[in-house]
Each structure stands twice: as C-alpha cells, then as structure tokens.
C-alpha cells in the first residue's frame, strides 16, 4: 500500500483559474502590504506605514504554564491481535507535567523568520501569517505531513483563523454568489458533500446560492461508484438545476458525523473522477492525527471482520518513497494531497483539536497559484490570525533562538518542543482519545442487544428460550471523535404503531431524562437536504467520546445503554407521548 511516488518528471499543477470567482479574478495585491517587506531592513526610518508604536502596547511579556509534549501516553502505531487493554501509562511521571512559556517583549534579531516577540507579533503583519510560525508550519507540511505531493514544486500554505475561516475563504475564491429571481439558473454552481455532513460548512455555502448536492456514503466514506455515488451524480447531472458541481467538501478521517475513514484506494478512485469532471476537492481534516489502529482489530475480535480493509492505519508505511521522518506520521492514512497529481486539492488544517478551539488558528495547503488568490482575500479581510495566539504557539514549539533571547519555549529546559516534540504531543493526543474510544465502544458493543429469556412448552417437552433484539449498531471508528449510532427502531415493540421519526424523537427525549441524563446529537441536524432528514436522518445518533472527562466515559456510556434498554421496554403509545411531553416541559428542542 503506497502513495503515488514523486517522480523527477512531475508536472506543474493544472490551471484552475477558470473556477475562480469573478471577485477573486479581480483581486490585486494590497499596496500597503507591499511595504511590509521593507520594515525589516535594519536601521530603516519607517515613515511609510500607519503602525502604532510598540512601546505603547500594554503587554510587556506573554506567559503561560503549558504541558510537556509527553504528558499523555501514546498507543501503538501497529495494531496488536488481540487488542490491548490500552490502559493509561503516564511515561512522564519522573518529570514535571508542565513548564512555563514566555514570549518576551522584544528580541534583538534581524531574522524575521526566527524572531518571536510581542513587538512583532502584536504589530500589523503579513497575511501569510506570523513569519516564524508560518516557516515552521510550511516545513512541517511539506516535509513531514505530506512529503510525497506529486506535482512539481509542491504545495504552499497560508495561515487562517481556523477551519471555518479557511473554508469560507476557499469557497469565496472558487464560487460565485447566485441569487434566485436575479440570476440565470444555468449560472448556479454546486457543492458536493457527504450524505451526512458537517453542517457548518453546508450553512456557510448555502447563503451563497450554491446547490448542496449529497453523495452516497458507506461506513468508509463517500462512494465513487454505484447508485448515488460520485460518478452517478456527476455523469447524470440534471442541468436544469444549474451547473454541474465543481467543488467537493469532505472530511475524510473520522468523518463528522459518521466517523468514516477513507482508504487510499478509495481516494484514488474519487480523485480520478475529479480529474475527469474537473472538480476541486476541499479536504477538511481536523481529526487526521486521531487515527486508531486498534479499531480494526477490536472489530475483528468482536464481530469477525475489520472496520475497513482499505483504511488500515498502522498496517503500512504510507509515506513512500519519502518518509516523514516519524513512524507515527508514516503510519497514518494519508491526505488527498498524496494523490494530487494535478493540484486540485485544498486541504484545511486546524489547531482546534491539537491545541484548543479558542485559538482560532489553522492553515490551508494547496497549489501556489490558488494559495496566492486566497492570500489576496486575506489581505482585505482577516489580515492574519491573532498575534497573541501565533506568538504563543510559535514560542511553545520553536522556543528562543539564541542565548540573548529572553523567551522560553515549551520544553523542560526552556527550549521549544521542536518538530519531534510536536509529533510526540500528537501521538499522546491520539493515545488519549483512542483509549476513550475503546472504552465507549466496548460498552456499546456489549449492550447493543436486548436479551430476553423465557420458557416454551410442547406436548412432551419444556425448554428455555433466549431471544436477542438488536437495538442499535455502529462501526468501531478508525479515527475522529465520534461514534455514529444506527438505531434499529424496527425491533421496537411500537415500531408499527407510530411514525418512525416520532419514535426516534421520543428516544432522544427519553435519554435526556433521569436517571440517564444523556444528550446525543440527532442525525437530522447533519442532514444536508430535507429529503435526507425526512427519509433517514431520524434513524441515527452521533455520540462524542472526546468531550466527556476521561473518568466519566464509562459511566456515561453505561447510562446510554441503560436508557436505550429502558426505552425498548415501552409497550404502549401513551409511554411515547409521555416522553415527548416531558421533553417539551423540560424545554428540550425537538429534532
């Protein structure tokens, strides 16, 4: 199992300018930003820019207590059969669990790519991002995350204010707004999404007038072929609805909400269709580092088959021919960038899951020409992410650059985490979440059947009978933060006596009541169209094992199971109405 190798004959990325929006085509470089490269000239008398004096900033330093990179114990890269218990083992018990990071007020250095201080971080800056952090992330992206991007010259990056910002700028660059009763239907553009999707992205695209076009999925992710698959949608597109869609929005690792993880062969199949039909892939991957090798072995042990035969984190060195330099990164199912021969992938990364959502910090990776267009959008909108956040992350990872630098990085000795420390932090996060996943899935696996025992008689014999009814099912997630529960309402005693969506609604309300007190996300809120919401959305729940404190994962999982079992004991319609009325009284929002 390998990526497409990088050849000496790699071709330049294809020209995607025919997909640029009208506004994007008309954007020019900021005339003010052009001055910024001169600001760093030593001794320059800067009378050009409208910069406030840094001595008037009220912050002298920026300091925080931070974790050491080995705070959390990792889990094995290669799955073990039988699956290990994955018990928590803190390998940092002999060292302090935390240290202190300091971003100094001023560092005397002419190297803007290494200089980390508040004088530079809190000043107006370049739209690419804070130079030290941009430099680190560009190296990390090109050499460690995606060392085998197969087009000539490789990708470029630009920092963003998180994934939502990155997606918003991408669709602004690559789509025109369309308004009903003003514009011709033939000009309406479209966005392809998974059948169940992360709705923030859908809700960002819909007001632009984009057609939201769902593509069928299975437990792995988007289907390239078959009824409702990508080829079926594109080949049989009805032009009375507008242009054939030229954009895909997809979450390929631990898909939100279904937890699907797309294997390499599936990526190649979908990418080939995107080449054929001239489609751009927007790959949103906040959970890429959270891939769980133990899920396949656990599924095999409990069910006799793996979650996926294509997506197998830990089973291969996916970075070929060039390694990332880190076994952990090499063991992860790679990005669409690994098969992006034409430069038609825009990848969205974020610090929301690796540091904290409140950072509002991330980056885009794509071909240089498109990155330059998004840079122009950034110059006249957000300009750059928060200088406080960028400088703190840069100091944490990179640390002080000389003995005269008064800063302090995130390592125990005051240096930065460096690349190896950052990768070790990611390994520990994966381990932390993989243990939670194992705990919750094991309890859900044990409790998914309602077991009834009784006795039956014939003329001459009496025997005991055990009946098992499947109340719900799920796949062991290979990545992400979620478990996608399919509620098997057909086995409920009242399934044929009331509407299915009403029964699902009553279950959702029932789980929120005492003694269960469990709140899950109904599948309806991830349904990109009304037809999916009405036809099947009501039959699914999304459970998140990440947000619950580690010591509470077991308790909340057991409460979910007990809540479902008690709901299956309801045998008359009055019980269902009672659950719904209780929800109304408690102020619960109907699905």
N, C-alpha and C positions, 0 to 999 in steps of 0.2 A: 504494500500500500504506500504509494508515494505521490508527491505533488508533481505537477508538470515541471520538469527541470528547467533551469535558467540556461539558455544557450547563448553562445557568443553572437549568434545571428538573430537575437531577439529584436523584434520590430518595435518601432515607436508606437505609442498609444494612438488609437484612431481619433480623428477629429469629431468631437461631439457638439460642435458649436451650433449645428442645426437644431439641437434640442434646447439651446439657451433661450430663456425668456426674452421678450423684447426689451425689457428694462435692463436685464443683465448684459445684453449685447451693447447697450448704450453707455454702460458704466465706464468711467475713466479713473485713473489713479488719483488719489487725494493729493492736491497740490501742497497742502500743509504737511502731510505725512512724508513727502519727498524731502523735506528739510531734516527729518529726524536722523538720517544717517550722518549728517554733519555735526550733530550735537555732541557726538562722542570724540571729536577731534580735540586732543589735549591743548588747553590754553585758549580755545576758541572764545571770543567775546560774543556771546549769544544774544543778539538784539532782535532776532527774527521771530522766534516762537512766542506764543502767548502763555508761557509757563509760569505758574506761581513759584515763588521762591521756596526751596525745600527747607530752609531754616525756619519757615513759618508752619511747617507741619507739626501738629501737636504730639506726634509719636516719636520718641527717641529710639526705642527698640520694639521688637515684636517677639514675645517669648511664649513658650508653651511646654507643658510636660507631655511627652509622647512615648508611645510604645517602642520597644526594641523590635527589630524585624523578626525575631524568633519567639515572639510572645505566644503564638499558637502552634501546636504540634501539627506537622503535615501528615497526610495519609499517603500510602504507597502509590507511586506512579503506575506500577504494573499490578493489575488485579490479581488477587490470590483466590484459589479454589480449595476448600470452601472459603467464603467471605470471612474476613477477620471481624472481630467484635468492634474494632476501631475505637477502643477505649482511649480516653484522653490521657495523654502523657505529656506533661509540660517539660520540654527539654531545656528550658531557661531557668530552672529552679535555683541554680547556683549563681545566677546573675541577677542584677536589678531588673525588675519588669519594665522599668521606664527610665527615660533620661530627659534632658532638657534641651530644647531647640531655641536658639537665639538668632534672630535676624537683626544685625546691627543697623544703626542709623546711617553710617557712611563707611564705605570701604574704598581705600585709595588704590584704584586699579584702572588701567586703561582698557582692559579686556572686557568688553561689554557682554561677551558670551559666557563669562565665568563670574562676573561681579554680581553678588547678591546683597543688596542693602535697600533700606527704605527710601533713600534718596532717589534711586532709580525706579524702584517698584511702585512707589506712590505717585510718580510723575506720569504725565501723558506718555504713552508708549506706542510701539508699533502694533499693527493689527494682527500680525502673525502670532503674537504672544510675547511674554516676558523672555528676553533673549536667552538667559541661562536655562530656563525650563523648556523652552522651545528646542534648544540644542540637545538637551538630554532626551526629550521625547522623540525627536526626529531620529536620533541614533538608535534608541530603543525600538522604534517602529521598523526601521529599515534593516537593522542588523539582528534583532532578537525576535520580535514578533512575527515579521514577515520577511525572512531573509531570501526567499525564492520567488519574489514577484516577477513574472516572466516577461514584462515589457521593458524595453531599453530605457536606461536611466533611472528606473524605479519611481516610487511614488513620492509625493510631497505631503506635508501636513500643515494644518493651521489649528491653533487653539480655539476652543469655543467655551461658551458659558453653559456647558453640559450638553447632554444628548438632545434635549428638546430644542435648544438653540441651534445645534448642528443640523438637525433635521429641517428646522424652519428655514435656515439659510440655503440648504440644498434644494428644497422644493421651490424656493423663491428663484434660485438660479436656473432651474430646469423646467419650470412650468409657468404658463401664463394664467392669469385670473380669467374666469369665464362667468358671465352673469346672464342668467335666464332672462328672456324678453329683451335683451340688448344684443347678445352675440349669436352668431350662427351656430347651430348645433354641430356642424361639421368642424368647428374650431375647438370643441370641448375636448380637453385632454383627460387622461385617466391614470389612476394609481392602482396597481395590483397589490393585494395584501393576502395574508393567510386567511382561511375560512373563519378562524377565531384570531383576533389580532389585538395588539396593544392599542387601546382606543385613543390615547393622547395623540398619537401620530395621525390616526384617521380624523380626529377632530381638528387637527391643525390643517389638514389638506382639504377637508370638505368645504370650509368657507371660501376657498379659492375657486370653487366651482368644479373641482376635479371629480370625475367619475370614480367612485370607490368600487373596485372590482375584486370580489373574493375569488381565491383559487383553492381548490380542494386540497385537503391535507390528510396524512395518516399519522401514526404515532411518531414518526420521524420528523415530519415537517411537510413543506409544500411538495405536491406531486407534480412531476414533469409531464406525465402522460396519463391517459385514462380519462374517464368522464369527469369533467370539471377541473382536470389538471391544466397546467400552464399551456401546453401545446393546444389542447382543445379550446381553451379560452381565446388564445391569440389567433389560431387558424380560422376559427369560426366567428370572429368578431363581427357584431352587427353594427355597421357604420351609421345606422340611424340613431345610435346612442352617442355618437361623437367619434373622435379619432381612436384608432387602436391604441391602448395604453402603452406608454414608452418608459414607465417607471415601475419598479418593484420596491416595496418596503417590506423588509423581512428581518425577523430575529431568529438566528439560526442555531444558537446554543442555548438550551434551556428556555425555549420559546415561551414568551409571555402571551397567553396564559397556559399553553398546553404542555410545556416542559420538553417538547420535541427537540432533538439534536440531529442536525443534518450531516450525513456522512459525506465523504469525499466524492464517491461515485455519483451520488445524487446532485452534488454541487456541479460536477462536470456536465451532467445531463441538462440541468437547468441553465447553466452558463451557455451551452451550445445553442439552446433555444433563444437566449437573449441576443446572441450574435446573429442568428438567423432573422429575428424580428426587430433588431435594433432597439433593444431595451437596456436601460441602465438599472443596475442593482444598487439599492440603498440598504446596506447591511448594518443594522443596529445591533451591537454586540456587547451589552453591559455585563453579561454573565460568562464571557469567554473563558476566564480563568477558573470558573467554577464548573469544571468537568469532573464527573465522578466515575472512575474506573470500576468501583465496586458495584455499581448498579447492574451491569450486565451479569456479573457472577451471582449477585443476590437474586436476580430474576431467574437465572438458570437453576439456582438451588431450590427456589420455592415453587417455580412453575414449569421447569423443564425446558425453557427457551430464554434467550437473552432479550434485552430491550431492543437491541439493534444488531444486525450482522454487518452493517456498513459503518456506522459510527461506533468506534471502539477506542475511546481514549485509553492510553496506557499500553495498548497492544502493538503499537508501531512507533517507529521514528518517523514522524510525519514531515519533518523538515529535511528534504533531500533535493539536491545534493549538498546544500549548505546548511549546517546545523546552526541553531540559535546560540549554541554555547552552553545551554542549560537543559539537562534531561527533562525537567518538569515542562518547559515550554515545548520541547520536541515531542512530548507525549500527547499533546493536546490536538484534537481535530482542528485543522487549520481553517483560516478565513477564506472567503471567496477570492481574496486577493491572490491566493496561491495558484489559482487557475485563471487569473485575469490577463489573458494574452493581449487583449485589446484596450485595456484601460477604461472599462465601463463599470467599475465598482467604486462606490463611495462608502467607505467604512466609517462608522461612528463609534468612538470610544469615549469612556467617561471615568471620572474618579468617584462617581456616586456610590458604586458598590465596593471599590477598593480602598477608599478613604472615608468619605461621607457625602450624602446627597446635598447638604448645605454648602458644600464647596462651590457648587455650580461651575464645574470645571471639567473640560474634556478636550477631545481633538478629533478632527476629520483627517482621513487618509485617502488620497485619490491621485489621479494623474495631475501633473503640474499645471496644465492649461486650465483645467476646471478649478483647481485649488486657487489659481490666480483670480478667477472670476468671483469666487466666494470671498477671497481677501478684499476685493473691491466692495462687496456688500458689507463686510465687517467694518471697513473704514468709516462708513457713514451710518452705522447703526450702533452696535455694542462697543465698537472700537477695540476692546480687548477685555478678557476676564479681570476680576478683581485683583489688584496688585497685592493686597494683603494675602489672599489665598495663594497666588502664584509664587510669591516670595517665600512663604512658609513651606510649601511643597518642595520648592527648589532647594531651600536650606536643609530640609529634612533628608532629602535624597543625596544632594551633591555635597553639602557641607562647605566649610570655609576653604578658600583656595590658596591661602598662604599663612605663614606664622603671624603675619601682621593683621590678618583678618580677624576681627573680634567676634565673628559669628560662631555659632555652634551647631553642628549637624545632629542627625538622629542616631548615630552610633554611640556606643557606650563611651568611647574615647573622645567624643566630640566631633569626629569626622562624620561625613554623611553616610547614609546607608549604602550608597553606590549601587551599581547595577545588580551585583549579587545579593545585596540586602533587600532591594526592591523585589527581586524574584523570590527570595525567601519569604518575604511578607505575603506575597501572592500565594505561595504554597501553603502557608499557615492558614490563610483565609479559606482556601479550598478545603483543607482538613477540617476546620471548624464547621463549615456548612455541610460537608459530606457526612460527618457524624450525626448532625441533626437530621439529615435526610434519611440515614439508615434507621435512626430511632423511630421517626414517624412512619416510614414505610413498613417497618417490621410490625408495628402495632396495627396499622391499617390492613396489612396482609392477613394477620391473624384474626381480624374482626370482620372481614367483609361478608362472611356468610352468616345468615340466621339459621341456627341449628335447632331443630325440634325433634324430640324423641317421644315415642308412644308405643302402644301395643296393638296388634291386629290379630284377629281370630278367624280361623276357618272351622269347618265341622269337626276336624280332628286335631287341629294344632293351634297354638298361640305363639306369636313371635314378636320380638321388639323391632321397631322401625325407626330409622333416623332420616329425617328429611333436611336437606340443605337448600336454602334460598339465597342466591347472590343479591345482596342489597346494593352494592356499588363495586366498581372496578377502577383500575388505574394502571399506569406503567411506572416502573421504577425509573425515576428521571436520571438521565445521563449528565444533566447539567442544570444550572439555574437555581432558583429559589422556590419552585412551585411543584405541587402535585395536582394533576388535573383529574378530578374525580368524575367518572361517568356514573350517574345514579340510575340504577336498574329498577326504575319505577314499575316496570311490567310485573315484577314479583310482589308488589304491594297488594294487600287484600282489597284496597279500594280503587285499584288502577282502572277498572272498567266502569266505575260508578261516578266518576267526576272527571273534569278536564285534567290533562296531564300537567299543564303549566300551573294550574291551581294546586295540584298535589305537590309539585316541586316547591311552590311558593310556601305552602304550609310547612314543609320540611325545613326550609330555610328559617322561617319564623320559629319553629319548634326548637331548633338548635340554639337560638339566642336566649331561650328561657331557662330558668333554674330547674334542675341543678346543673345543666350542661354549659350554658353561657359560652357558646362558641359562635364566632362570627366568621363566615366564609364569604368569598366573592361569588355571586351567581354568574353562570355562563352568559346570561343575557347581556351583561354590561361589556362583554368582549365580542359581541356580535356586530360586525361592520354593516350589516344590512337588516332591514326589518324582516325579510323572509327568513334569514338565518336565526334571528332572535325568536321568531314565532314558531319555526319548524323544529329547531333542535337546541337553541341556546338554553332553554329552561332545564335541560337534562344534564347539566354539568355544574360543578362547583370547583373553584380554584382555592387550594389551601397553600398558605405560605409558611414554610418551616423556618424561615430566616429571622422573622421579626420577633418571635417568641424567645424569651430568655432561655438559655440552654437547659437550665434545671426544670423548666416548665414544659418542654417539648413533649415528654412522655405523658404528663398529666392532661394536657390539652388534647393530645391525640386520643387518649382513652375516653375523654369526655365526648369527643366527636363520635367515636364508635358507639358508645352507650346511647347517645342521643339518636343516632340513626336506628339502632335496635328498638328503642322505645317507640319511635315513630312507626316502625313496622308492626307494632302491637295494636295500633289504632284500627278498629274494625267497623266503625260507622261514620257516616258523613258529618255528624254533629261534632266529632272529635276534630275533623279538619277545619270546620268553621270556627271552632273554639281557638285553634292555633292562630288562625288568621286574625280573629278579633283581638286576641291577646297582643298580637303584633301591632295592630292599629292603636290599641290603648297605650302601648309602650312607646309609641312614636316611631316604630320601625318604618323604613322606607320600602314600599312594595317593589318587587322586581319588575 
